């Protein structure tokens, strides 16, 4: 599963580089991968909708309508939605915005009785550009190294009580790219992370654990 996930991330990054940040084409490989894996582990009474796997599902949320990344349906009724985020550049600058948007998106879906799961992909070493012009990146200013500060908010959220703003399942992968732009899992030992944060990322947030918990949640909701 890990190798297949990395292949999908590699294809996603390739599409991002080719078509630009604003194109939905960049999301097709990874959305299709999640959809196919989840569909294969559920029975025939379930269906999964996403880019590259039928189409995206539109839902009237508690506070605002939302086009969902990946939706799992039981007998044509939506029961769980999977939100996916892959941060390709300028993470530190937008870190709090990503997190706050996640809280709002979670509450919007969970408050209408539909489960919400979220998977986040971060780069251990993220390029920082001065600005974006349409689909074109600005000048590379520096490379940011992921730190404890960037991840701690997600660890705290994972350990929080079950409030509407907390995803039912939270997953995360920290990756880098080799010279051929192939994705690989980063060596967390080289980052300045506490033992507890590294354990949470490697065990509780792993793609295998995320898929397993999401499947269990779908069975519980159906």
N, C-alpha and C positions, 0 to 999 in steps of 0.2 A: 504493500500500500504506500509506503514512504516513497519508493522510487517512482510510482505512478503519479503521486502528488507532485513531486519535483519536476517530472516531465511536463505536467500541466502548467506549473508555474513558469517553466522555461518558455513554453509556447505562449503563455499570457504575456510575458515580458517581451518576447519577440514581436507580438502583435502591437503591444504598447509602443515599442520603438518604431514600428513601421507606420502605424495609423495615427499615433498621437494619443495624448491623455484623454481627449474628449470623445474619442470613438468608442462605441460599445463593443466593437469587434475585439478589443483587448480582453474582454471578460468572458468571451465564449469558451475558450479552452478550459478554464478553471471552473466555471459554472457548470459546464457539461460534465466535467469529471465528478464533482460533488453529486450532481443529479444522478449520474449513472451508478455510482457506488451506493448511494442511498436506495435507489430503486431496486438494485440487485439484492438488497438485504431485507426488503419488505415484500409482503405478499401481493397477490394480484388485485386486491381490493384497494391498494394504494396507487397513487400516481404522483409524479414529480414534474413541475413546470419551471422552466428557466430559459435564458438565452442558450441557444444551441440544443435545447431539449424541449421542443415544442415552442413555447413562448412564455414571457413573463406574466405573472398573475397580478391583477390590479385589485386592491382591497381598500375599502372605506374604513380607515382607522378610527380610533377614538377621537383624535384631534384634527387629523388631516388625512386625505387620501394618499395612498402609497403604492407605487409600482415595486413589487418585491423582487429581490434577487433570485431566490429559489424558494418555491412553495411546495410543501408536501400535503397532498390531499388524501382523505380517506372517503371512498365512495363519492368522489367529486366535491367533497367539502374540505376547505382548507383547515388544517389542524396545527401545522408548524411552518414557520418561515425561517429560512437561513439567510443571514446577512453576511456578506463577504467584503473585506477591505484589504487591499494590497497597496501599501504606501511605497511609492517608487522614489520619491525625492522630497527634500525639505521637511522632514518629519518633525524635528524639534520646533520649528516655527509654527506648525499647525497641530501639535500634539494635543493640547487642551481642547481645541475645536473638534478634533476627531472623537475624543472621549465624550464631550458634552453632546455631540450629535448622536452618539451611540445610546446615551441615556434617554434622550428624547425619542429616538426611534423605537427603543425597547418598550417604553411606556405606552407609546401610541398603538403598538400591536398587542401587548399583553393585556391591556385594559379592556380589550374586546374578547378576551378568552382564548386567544390563539397563542401558542407557544412561540418563543423567539430564541433562536440560537445565533451566535456570532463567531466568525472565524477571522482573525487578523493576521496578516503577513507583514512582517517588518524586515528591513535589511539591517544587518549588523553594522554595515558601513554604508551610509546613505549620502549620495551626492547632494550638495546644496547649490542651487542656481539663484542668480540674482533676481530673475523675474521670468515669467512665461509670456510669450507672445503667441496667442492662439494655441496651435499644437506644437509650436517650436519652443524649445527650452532656451533660457538665457545662458549667460556665461557661467561656467562652473567656478564657484568661489572657494569651496572647501569640501571635505568629506567628513560627515558627522559620524561619530562612533556611538552606538547605542549604549545607554547606561542604566543603572538601577533607577534613577529618577524617572526615566521614560516609561519604565515597566511597572513601577510600584502601584500606580493608580489602578491598573488592571488586576493586580494581585489582591489589592484591597477590595475591589469590586467582587472578585471571585469568592472572597471570604465573608462578604457582607451578608446580612440577613436577606430573606426572600422578599424584597420590596419590588414593586412593578418596574422599577428602572433597571433591575438586574436581569441580564439574559438568563434563560433557563439553562443554557449550556454555553460555555465560553472556551474558545480554542485559539491557539497562537502558534505560529512558526516563525523562527528567526533564521533568515537565510542570507547567503551571499551568492555572487556569480563568479565563475572562473573566467579565464581569458577568452573562452569561446561563448560566453554568456549563458552557460548552463548553470542552473540553480543547484545549490547544495546547502545542507543544514550547517549553520555556523557552529564553530567550537565556542560554546558559552564560557568555557574556562578562561578564554582570552579576553572576555569582557569583564568589567568591574561590577559583577553582580554578587549579591549575597548568596549563601548556600540555599536559603529558603526560596529565593526567587528562581534560581536555576532549577531547583527541584520542581517547583510549580510549573514552569515552562516545559520542562522535559517530560513530566509525568501527567499532571492534571490538564495541561493545555495541548498535549500532543494530538496529532491528527487522528491516530488510532483511537484514543480515548474520546475525542470529540465525536467521531462517527458512531462509536459504540453507545455513548450517552444519547446522541440524537435519535438513533434507532429505538432505544428503550423509551425515550420520551414520546415518540410517535405511537408506539404500541400502547402506552399509557393513555394517550389522548383519544385513541380511536375506540 
